[in-house]
Amino acid sequence: MAVAYSGGADSTALLLAAQVRWPGRVVALHVHHGLQPAADGFEAHARAFCERHAIALHVERVNARAAVGQSPEDAARSARYAALSRLAREAGAPWVLLAQHLDDQAETVLLALSRGAGLPGLAAMPEAFERGGVRFGRPWLGLPGAVLREALQALGEAFIDDPSNADTRFTRNRIRHRLAPAWHEQFPGYRDALARSAGHAAQAQRLLDELGALDLATVGDPPAIAALQALSRDRQANLLRHWLRRAHGVAPSAAQLGELLDQIDACRTRGHAIRIKVADGFVVRDTTRLAYTPSV
C-alpha cells in the first residue's frame, strides 16, 4: 500500500493511519514539483518524518510548469499523478491512497459550478479510479479536514503548511478562503450537502455512460451517421461524449458539441463534409461514419 505524502496535515494523518492499519507494509510517495523555493524543505521534512516513523519513502522530482494554454493547477495535477503512478509501479504498490477530504470535495463542486460544468464535473472526485495502471483511492472524502488536524495536534505530530495554499491567484484558493466561508455562514452543513449532490451527479453520469454504451453498440463504433440521425439530439450528444471519451480520451466543449450535432443533422448528401475541432484534433466525416483524427 502506498500513500501520496506531501508533508501537509491531510497526507500526514493518512500516512500515520495507513501505517497503523498495515504496519510495515506502507510506503510514502513524495512528488517534488519544483514550483517554489520551499519545495526542498518539503522534501527534507518528508524524509525526516518517514525516517522517524520507519516508513519507506520514494521521491520523484518533476517539471510541473504549465504549458501554453494550460492552468498552473492542471499542470501540477497532471505531473503529480504521472509521478505517483510511476513511483507506485516501481514500489510494487497496487494502490495509492490520497488524502482529499470532505472540504476538498465541496471545493471541487463549487469549482465545477463556477465553470458551468456538466455531470462529470459536478460528480467531483470519485472514491476510486485508475491511472497509469495504478489504482487510486480517497478513503476520507466524508471526513472534514478539521478532524484530521485535531488528531495530529493530539498526537503532537508536525506537518507543513504550504504557503501556496494562501495564494488567491489560484481559483481553488479563492474558493477556499473567500467563497467557502460565506457559504458556511449561511448554510453550515453545505459541505455534506454538496458531497451528496456530487454523489447524485456521479450516479446519473454512470447511467448516461450505460446508455451511451448501449447506443454506441447500436449505431456502430465508430458511429454511423445515418444511425445517429435516428436518435434524439440528446441521445446523440450523450453517445458522442461517450465515444470521444472512451475511444479517444477527449471531451468536446458545449459549443463544439452543438456544432457537431448541427452538422450531423445537416449531413444528408454524399458530398457533405464534417470537420469540427475537438481538443487537439478533429471529428470528421469518413464516408458513412464519423472519425476522430488527432492533430499532427
N, C-alpha and C positions, 0 to 999 in steps of 0.2 A: 504494500500500500504506500502511495506517495501523497504528500501534501504540498500544495503550492504555498511557499513560505516567503513572504516579503519582509517580515520583521515587524509588521504592524500588529495592532491589537487583535484584529479578527483572525489573521492567519496564525498568530502565536497561540491563541486559545484553541484553534482547531488542531494545531500540531501537538499540543500537550494532550488534548483529549484523545487523539488518534494513538499517541504513544501509550496511554493508559489502556485503550481498547485492544491494541495489537502490540504489546511490549516486545521490543527488539526486532519488529518486522516493518517498521515505518522509516521511510526516507523523506528528507526535505528537499524540495526543488526551489532554487532561488534564481530569478532572472534579473540580471544587471542590465537595465535599459540604457544607461549612459546618457540620460537626458538632463541630469542636474548634478552639480558637484557633490551633493550629499550621497549619491549612489554608492560611492566607495565605502562610505560609513555604514550604509545599509548592509552591504556585503560583509563587512567586518563584524557588525553586530550579529548577523545570521550565523557566521562561523563560530563566534564565541558562544552564542546561545546553544547551538547544536552540540558543540564540544562539551559544554557543561551538562547537557542532558543525555549525552551518549547517543545522539541521533546522527546517522549518516547524512551528509549534505552534498548535493550536486548543484553546481553553479554554471550558468552559461551567460556570456556577455553577448548582447545583440545590438544591432543598429535599428533603433525604433523611431528614427526620424521620419516625418511624414513626407510622402511623395507629392508631386503636384496634384492638386485636387483632392487630396486625402486629409481628413481631420487628424490632429495630433492624437486624439483619443483612439480613433480607429487604427492608426498606425501602431501605437503602443500595444493595443489589444491583439492585433494580428501577430506582431512579433512575439508577444508573450506566449500565446497559445502554441505557436510553432515551436518555440524553445521548450515549453513544458512537455510537448509531445515527444520531442527528441530525447530530452532528459529521462522521461519515464521509460521509453523504449530501451535506452542504454542501461537503466537501472533494473530492467525486467519487471516494472510495476504495471499491472494491467489497469489500475485505477489511479486517477489523480483527484484528490479532494480539494475543492475550492471553498473559500470562507465567506462568500457572499451571504448576506443575511436579509432579514425582513426589510430593514431600512433601504438596502440596496435594491431590493425587488420593487419597492414603492417608487424609488427614484427612477428606475428603469421604465415603469409605466408612465410616470409623469413626463419623462423624456420622449417616449413614444407618442404620447398625446400632443406634445408641443410640436412634433414633426408631422402630425397628421397621418400616423402610421396605420396600416391595416392590421388584420388579426395576428399575423406573425409577430409584429412589433408589440402589439398590446398584450400578447401572451407572455412577454418579458422573458425572464431567464428560466429555462427548464431545469428540473431537478437533476437530470442526467442527459448526457449527449456524448457523441463520439467525434473525435477529430484526430486526424493523422494516425489512425489505427489504435488510439488510446481512448479509454472511456473516462469521462469526467463526471464528478458528482458534486452536488451542492446540498449537503445534509442539513444546513441551518437556515434555509430560506424562510422558515416560520418563526425564527428566533430574533428578537430585537437586538441591535448592536450594543445597547447599554448593558444588557445582561452579560455579554462577553467581557466588557471592560470591568464590570464589577467583579466578575470571577477572577480576572487576572490581578486586580488590586487586592483581593482577599488572599491570593496566593503569594503576593509580593513579587510577581514576575514583571520584568521590564519589557517594554516594547517601544517601537519607533513611531513617532508622529510625523508622517511625510508632509513636509511644508507645501508641496504642490497641491495637497488636498484643500488648501485655503485659497488657492489661486482662482478667483472668479472669472478669469478669462475663459475657463473651460465651462462648457454648458452644464455638465453634471454637477460641478461645484456650485454654480449659481442656483441650481435647483435645490441642492443640499442646504445651502446657507441662507437663501432668501425665500424661495417658494415653499419648501417643506415646512419651515417654522410657521408660516402663515396658514397653511393647511391644518397643521396640528392645533393651532389656536382655535380655529373654527370647528374642526372635526377631529377630536383627539384620537379616534380609532381609525383614522384614514389609512394607515399603513396596512392593517388587516383587511380593510375593505378593498383597497387597490390590489392586494395579493389575491383576494377572492375573484376580483374581476379578471385578473391575469389568468387564473385557473379556468374561468368560463371561456375566455378567448382561446386558450390552448385547446380546450375540448372541442370548440366549434371549428378550429383550424384542422384538428385531426379528422373530423367528419368531412370537411371540404377536401382534405387530401384523399380520403377514401373515395369520395365521389369523383375527384379528378382522375384517380387511377382507373375507376370503372369506365369513365367516359373515354379516357385515352385508349383503353383496350378496345373500345367500340369503334373509334374513328381511325385507329392505327397510330403507330409510332415510327416515324414522325407523322403528325396529324394530316389526314386527307382534307383538303379544303372543302369539298362538297359535303363531306360528312360533318365537318364543323358547322357549316351553314345550316344544318338541320337542327342544331341545338339552339336554345335560347342564348341571348347575348351574355347573360350572367354565367351560364354554364360554359360558354366558350371562354370567357375571361378566366374562370377558375381552372379549366383544363389547360389553358396556355400558361398560366402561372405555374401549375404543377409540372407540366412538361419542361419548361425552361429551367426550373429549379432542379428537378430530378435529373434530367439528361445533360444539362449544361452548366448548372451551378450559378445561374444568373437570375435576376429579378427585374422585370420592367417597371418603370415609373408609371404612375397613373396616366400621364399624358401619352407615353409610348404605347401602353396597352390600349388606350382609347383609339389611337390612330391605327394600330394593328387591327383592331376589331372592325373599324370602318373600312379598311382595305379588304379584309376578308369578305365583308358583306358586299362590297363593290366588285369582287373578283368573279365575274360571270362570263367572261370571254377568254378565249385561248391566249390572247396577247396581253392580258392584264398583268402587269408586274407588281410585285410586292417587295419592298426593301425598307425596313423600319429599324432604326438604331435601338439596340437594347444592350446596356452595359458596354462592354468593349467590342461588341460585334453587331451583326445584323440578322434579323429574321427576314428570310427571302422566300419567294415562290420558286419551287423546284418542280416543274411540270404540274402535277396534280396535288402536290403536297407542300407543306412548309418545311423549311430547313433553317438551321442556325449556323452562321459562319462567323467565327471569331475574326477580329481584325488582325492583320499581319503587319 
